[in-house]
Amino acid sequence: MDTEAIALVVDEPIAGHFYWVLQKQDGNDCRPIDAAPGPMPTYGAAMMAGIAALQRRHDERGGAATMH
């Protein structure tokens, strides 16, 4: 069983510029493992792109779908 926990975070460092970031827990800290290559116009667009990146990562690892 793969116990890797990855969080999807959407950040807006500049008004109207949304970025998604995939983060992995590393001890007490989180470290980024993937991120948007550029800004997205809305929170929803960034969230959907981040979900797609998370799904691609899952598929590339050959993971089976699991629900928690």
N, C-alpha and C positions, 0 to 999 in steps of 0.2 A: 504494500500500500504506500502510495506517495503522500507524504505528510507536508509537502511544501505549501506554505501559505503565502499567497500573494495578494496585496491590496491594490486596488485601483483608486487613484486619487486624481481629481480634476482641480487644477489651480488656475487662478486668474491674476498673474503678477502685474499685468497692465490692463486697465479697463477695456473690455471687449476682446481680449486675447486669452483664449482658454487653451490649456495644455493638459494632456493626460500623462500620468506617470504610473508605471507598475513598480511597486516596492515590495521587497522581501524582508521579513524580520531577520535580523542578524544580532542575536543576543538581545540587548536592551535597545538597540538602534534599528532603524529601517534604512535599507540602502536601495537606491533606484537600480532597476535591472533593465528597464526599457522606457522610452518616452516618446512623445509626439515629436516629429521632425520639425514642426512649425506650428504656429498658432491656428486655432479654429475659431470661427465666429460666434459660436454659442456653447453654453455649458452642455447642452444635449448632444451636439455634434461631437464634442470632445469625449463625452461619456461613451457614446456609441462606438467611436473609433478605438477607445481604450478597451472596450469589451471585445471588439473584433481582434485586437492585438492579443488579449488574454486568451481568446479562443484559438488563435493561430499557434500560440505558445503551447497550449494544451495539446492540440492536434499534432504538432511537431514532436512532442514527447511521447506520442502514442498513448496518451491517457484515455481512460474510459470515463464516461460521464458519471459524476457522482453528485449527490445532493446532500447538503448538510443542514 
